[in-house]
Each structure stands twice: as C-alpha cells, then as structure tokens.
Amino acid sequence: MSLLEDNSSKEDDLIIARFEKTVAKLLQVHANYQKQIVHLTEENQTLKSLLEASKRTADAPTANHNSPPSGHHLVHRINQYIKEIDFCLAYFEQV
C-alpha cells in the first residue's frame, strides 16, 4: 500500500467516524424531541380534562349562582396553554 492510499484510508476513517458521531447526535436529539412530544401531549390532555371539568363545574347549578371572577380568567389561561401546547406539538411533528 502506498503512502497516498494510507492517507486516503485514514481520511475515510475520519469521515466515517465523524458521520457516525453526527448520526448518533441526531438520533439523541430526535429521541429528546419524542420525549418532549409525549410530555406535551400528556400535559395537553391533562389541561383539556381540567378545562372540561371546570366547565362542568361552572355549568352546574349552585346555591348562590356567583362564580368567582378568577374562574373565567383561569379558564382563559388554560385555553391559552392548550393552544400553545398544540402549536408546539404541531411544530415538533413537522420537525
């Protein structure tokens, strides 16, 4: 084997090693995104359940018919969180 072939082989080995390292990093990032998607999906389900429960509670007849003013604000905030999580999930699905 000539010196030129030996250098070419070493360069090929370095390129392959760099490629394998890059692929490993990409797989790790992908796995992290998948974990985030699962977490956000679970959180989104929880928030939707809480929102539905709060709607049922708000619609239920009460003795004084006065709902706390923060109730509407809380429902609005939960809706905003759900929208933001849905947006993040849509982004992650496209990535």
N, C-alpha and C positions, 0 to 999 in steps of 0.2 A: 504494500500500500504506500502510495506516495504521500509526501507531506501535505499536498493540496487536498487529497482525498481525506486525510486525517482531520484537517481543519474543517472541511465541509461536514464531516460526520459530527464533529464537536458542535458546530453551529446548528446542525439539525437537531441534535440532542437538546441544546439550549432552547431552541424554538419550541420543540415538543414539550419540554418541561414548563416553559412559560405559558404555553397554550393550556396544558393540564391544570396549572395553577389558576389561570383565568376562568376556566370552566368550573373548577371547584368553588371559586368565589361567587360566580354567577349562580350556581346551584344553592349555595348558602343564602344568598340574597333572596332567591326565589322561595326557598323554604321559609325565610323570615316573613316575606310578604304573605305567604299562605297562612302562616300563624296569625298575622295581623288581620287577614280577611276573616278567618274563623272567629277571632276575638271580637271584631267589629260586628260580625253577623249575630253573634250571641248577645252582644250588648244592645244591638238594634232590636232584636226580638224582645229582650227584657224591657226596653223603653216602650216599645209598642204595647206590650202587655200592661205595663203600668199606666199608659195613657188610656187604654181601653177600660181598665179598672177605675181610673179616675173619672172617666166619662159616665160609667155605670153608677158610680157613687154620686156624681153631680146630678144625674138624672133621677136618682131615687128620691121619693118624697121624704121631706124632713119636717120636723115639728115647727121649726122657725122659718123655713124657706130662705134663710140667709146663708149664702155661700161665702166663705171668706174671700176677700178681694185678691188674696195671693193665689187662690186656686186657679183662676183664669191665667194669671201670669205664669204659674207653674206648668200648666198645660201648654201654653205658648212656647215656653223654654224647652219642654220635652219634644214638641213638634220640631223646633229648630234643630235640636240634637239629632233627631231621627233623620231629618233632611241632610244634615252634614255627614252623618254616617253613611246614608245612601249614596251621597256624592262620592265619598271616599271609596266605598265598595265598587262603584261604577268605574272609578279611576283605576283601582287595583286590578279589576277584571280586564281592562284594556292594556295594562302594562305587561 
